[in-house]
Structures are given as structure tokens and as C-alpha cells.
Amino acid sequence: MILELKDVTKFYGKHLALHNFSASIQSGEIVGLIGKNGSGKTTLMNCIVNHIQTTSGTILVDSHDVQEQPSLISRFGVLIESSFLDYMNAYDNLKLLMLADGVTDMNKVEYQLNEVLELVGLTKRKKEYVKKFSFGMKQRLGLAQALLNDKPFLILDEPLVGLDVMGRELVKNIIIKKAKQENKAVIFSDHNLNEVKDVCDRIIYIEDGEKKYDGVFDDGRKYEIILEESSSNISALLDKIHVIESVRVVANRIQVADVEILNQVIEEIVTHQVKLQDLNVIEGSLIRLFEGDNEHVELQKHMQH
């Protein structure tokens, strides 16, 4: 199965929330939708599941238009701003949703509910009223809702928000299991690149409603050391460094792409008592889009010690 977005555009009045957004995701693939708050991630997901209408563009499931065939939405397991009935317990909330989805076999209902509650770690809390749940527990319950009825597509809006470390690892493992063992297509959003880069097959970066990056995660990071040309031992140092694998030397500049090799070069610099002029981090394209220049400062501190 394949989900395709073609030139999806969304205006709220005069505000452009999405602009000519195109992408695709196939069964068994995990795609991380990354962007800062307000970048358009949630709007895009709401368009995908037809919660809001696009201004233009098409969204296709196996070449069928979602807006022309709204029944296709039944193929999506969705976590977007979940809301539950506070005066009901977790189990009954999910049961109500299954019944509303047309499931009438009560044995199937009971089996699935117990299965998904176990998966998200809420078995012991399933009879508690939702009003007593923390935000993180409601997030887990929202994920359980998305997993009901074995949908082939999972659309998860910031499923890691509000969870502790163990909760985040639990959700990541569920995402991997659903995609790699059960061949589901998973797209999930987050504003933290470090949280998703090891989980995703592909990362899409969105900024101001536009797709800026779509590809595998490769930070492409390089470290550049600039030496004081007046240092008396610079020639001996460069002769030594030239033989180190993956080191590029141009005049008084040394470039490496590996932290371990960087540490090796630093040891040689200290040994030869060569002075530093500057130290730079040259980021890959995705990192440059997403992050600031904080690491430059941290590396300089490291070198000073």
C-alpha cells in the first residue's frame, strides 16, 4: 500500500499553512515528520486523515483520492489531539471507539482491547477513570486508540510528547514493531530530531508549511580545526596527521568527519604544542536546517581543556 501527497496546499484565511507539499510513504516504512512548533506538521496530518480539507492538491491511498472516497480514512490509525470521556475508564473508552468503528464481535473487542492496553503498558490502569490519568498516560491511551482494528497506516502526531524516557522507548519500539514486523506504514511527527533519527527510515523536515528535506538521516557533519600558522611545530604536526585515515589537510586547516578521529587529532595537537586559531563544526544539510550553532561553543570549551 502507498500513501501519496501531491502539491498539498492549505490556507487558513490569508495564512498559508501548507505550500505545495508532496511526499509518499509505503507499507513497512517509518517516516519522521520533523519541524519546529507551528511549522505545519499537525495541519499536514489533519489533511491526510481528512479532518480538514485541503485548499488544493491531492492525497491518494493506492491511487484513490481520499477526498473523493472518504471511506479510505478507515485505513488510518490516528493519534492527533485525542480526547476521551473523563467519566469513563480507559477500557470502556476504547471499547466505545471500537463499537463506533463497526466492530460487533464482542470476543474480538475484548481480545483487541486487552492486547493494545498491554502493548502500551496500561493493563493495570485500564479500569481507572481517564480524568485521573496524567498527560503521559493519556498519550499512551491515544496510541492504543490508533492501534485498534489493525489499520495499515498509522498517523501519529507527536506520540512521544509528555512521556518519560521509558515511555518514549516503549513507543519507539511499538512503531518499529508495527512497521517492520506487521508491514504498516508509519508517519509520526516530533520537534526533536534526536528523538526520531534512529527510528526512521526517512526524515521529512517541514518549515513554514514547505518541505525542506526528504531523505535518510545523514548528519554529514565535519569538524574543522584551524591552526595558528605561526606555531613552530606545525610542520611536524601536519606530517604526523597526514597519515591518519579520513583526515583532510589544506594549508593550516584540518577537517575530519569522525569524533574518534577528531580526538586522535586533538591528542597530536596537544603533543606537538601547536596553538589553535579556531574550531568549527560544519553541519550536514539537515542539521543546518534544524539546529543552531551551539556545538561550536561546546567543542571550543573541550579544546581549551
N, C-alpha and C positions, 0 to 999 in steps of 0.2 A: 504494500500500500504506500501511497505517496501523497503528501500534503504540499500543495504549491501555492505560493503567493505571487501575484503578478501585478506590479505597479500599484500597490495598495496605497491610497491616499485618504486621509481623514481630516476634515475641517470641523472645528467647533466654532461656529460663527465665522469670524475672520481669522481665528487662530489655527495655524497649520500644525496638527499634531503628528501626522504621518505623511511622508512625501515619497511617492513612487517606490514603495518598499517591495522588493522582490526577493524571494528565497524559497527553498524547498527542504523537506525532511522526509526520509524514507523509514520503513519498518526496520527496527533494530538499531536505529541511530539515536544518539543523545546530542542534542544541540543546546548549548548555553546561550541565552539571550542576555547580554550584559550591557549595562548602561547606568548612568547616574540617575538619581531620583528626578522624575519629570522628563526623562528622555523619550518616552513613548512606549515603553515596554508593556505596561498594562493595557494601554489603548490598543496596541497591536494584538494582544492576546484576546481582548474582548471582541475585536473584529474577527479573529479566527473562528471563535465559537459562536459568532453571530449574536452576541449580546448587544452589540451596537452595529449600526450599518456603516459600511464604508462610504465615503463620498465618491470614490471611483476606484477602479481596479477590480480584480477577481481573486477569489480564494477557492481552490479546487481540491477535492478529495477524489483521487483516482480519476481525474479529468472531469469530474462533475462539480458544477458550481454550487457552493454552499447556500448562497442567497436564493438561487432558483429551486434548490431541493433542501429545505430546512431539516428534513428528516436525517440528513447526513450528520447533524450535530450529535445524534445519539451515539456516534462512534467515538466521541471525545469524553475522556475522563478529565474533569476540570477542577482545578483549585484556583479560584480567583475571588478574593474577598468573601470567603464562606461565611454564611450566617446560619446559626442553629437556634432552635427553640430552647431558651434558658430553662423553662419549667419542665423539660423532658430530659431523661438521661441520654448518655451517648448512644447506647444500643438502640433505643427507640427512635432517636433522631435519624440514624442511618436506616433503620427499618422503614420508617416513613418515606425516606427518599427512594428506597428500592421499590416499594409498592407504587409510588408515584411514577416510577420508570417502567411500570407494567409487569413487574415480576410477581407472579401469583402463587408459585410453588413455595410453600412455607418451609419445607425442608431445605430447599436451595437458599432461601432467605437466611435461615438460621446458620447454615454452614458458611455462607459467604461473610456474614457479619462477624462471626467468631474468627474467621480466617483473617480478615483485614484488620480487626482490632488487635489480634495477636501480632500481626506484621508491624503495626505502628506502635506497639508497646502500650496499649490501653486496655488490655484484657481485665486487669484488676480494677480499673476505674470505669468500666462500661456501664455500671448501674448508678453512677453518680450523676447528679444534675449538672448540666453544662454550665449553669451560672456559677458553679464552684470551680470551674476549670480556669487555669492560668492561660495567658495568651499562647504559650508554647504548646499546651495540651490541646487548645482549640486548633492550632496549626496541624497537629498530628491527626486530629479528628477530620479536618478538612482534607488531608491527604488520604485518609481512609475512605472518605466520600468519593474522591477521584478514582480510587481503585475498585470501586464497586462495579459489578457486572462485566468485568474483563474487557474494557474498551481498548481498541487497538492504538488509539492516540492518547497520550497524556499531556495536558497543557497545564503547567504548574507555575503560578505567579509567586515568586519569592517564597518557596516552600521551606527555606532554611531560616527565615527571619523569626526571631523570638525563641530559637532553640538553643540549648546549651551544647557543649562540644559533643557529648554522647548522642544527643538528639540529631545534630547535623550529620554525624557519621551514619546514624541509623537511616536517615532519609536518603543520603547519597547511596548507601548500599541497596536500598529499595529501588532507586532509579536505575542503578546498574543491573540489578536482577531483572527488572521488568523489560529492559531493552535487550539485554544480551541473552537471557535465558528464555524469555517469553516473546521476543521479537516485536516488542511495541516500539512505536516512535515516541520519543520523549523530547519535549521542548520545555525548558524551565528557565526562569529569569532570576537574576540576582544583580546587586550593585557592587558586589565584591568579587573581583576577578580571581583572587587567590582561593576562594571557596569552590570554584567550579572548574578550574583549568585542568585538574587531574581526573575529573569525572567525564568530561565531554569529549565526544569525537570531533566536534566542531564548535567554534565560538562565533557568534554574530554580535558585533558591537554596534549599538544604536546611539545616536546623538542628535538631539533636536529633531527627532522623527525620521532621520535618514540613516540608512545602513552605511557604516563607515568601514566595516571589516567583516569578512565572512571566510573563515578558514580554520585550519588546525591551529592549536596553540603552539607557537614557537616564539619565545621572547626575543630571539635574535640579539641578545644583549652582548655587548662588548665593553671591556674596561680599557681605558687609555691612560697610560702613565706618561707624563711629560717631565723630562729630567732637566735639571739646571745644566746648561751647556758648559758652564764654567767649571763644573766638577772635575777634579783632576783624574779621578778613576773611571770616568765614563767609558773610555775605550775598552778597558779591561772588562767592565761590566757587560757591555754590548757583545763582546766576543763570547762571553760565557752564556749570555741569554740566547744568542742566535741558534744554539744547538738544542734549546728546549722546544719540544714539539708544540705546534699550534701557536707560536708566538710570532707576531709580525713587528718588525723594527723598521722605522723610517726616520732617519736623522736621529733626533733626540726623543722620539715618541715610540712607546711600546704599546702594542694592542694585543689583548688576549680575550678569549671568549669563554673561558672556564675558570671558575672560582679557585679550584685547586691549583691550577697553573698560575693564577694570579698570586696566590700565596707563595708559590715557589719563586716567582719573580721578585716579590717583596723581600723574601729572605736574601736573595742575591744583592738587592739594592742595599739592604742593611749591612750585609757582609762587606760590600765594597765602599760603604760610607759615601754613597752618591746622594746629592741633595735633590729633592723633588721641587718642581715648579708648580705642577697641578696634577689632579687626578679626576678623570671624567668617566661617567657612565653613559655609553651610547646605547640607547634603548632600541629594541626592535619596533616595528610599525605599530603593533597592537599595544605594547606597553607605552609608547609615546602618546597614543591616543588617550589612554586610560589613566596613567599615573602622572604624578608631579615629579619633581627633581630631588626628592628627599634623600634618595640613596647616595647622591653625590656627596652630601654633607656627612652621612654616616661613614662612607668609605674614607673620606679625608680624616675623620676622627680616628679611624682604625689605623691609618698610616702614621699618624702623629704619635701613636703609642708604640 
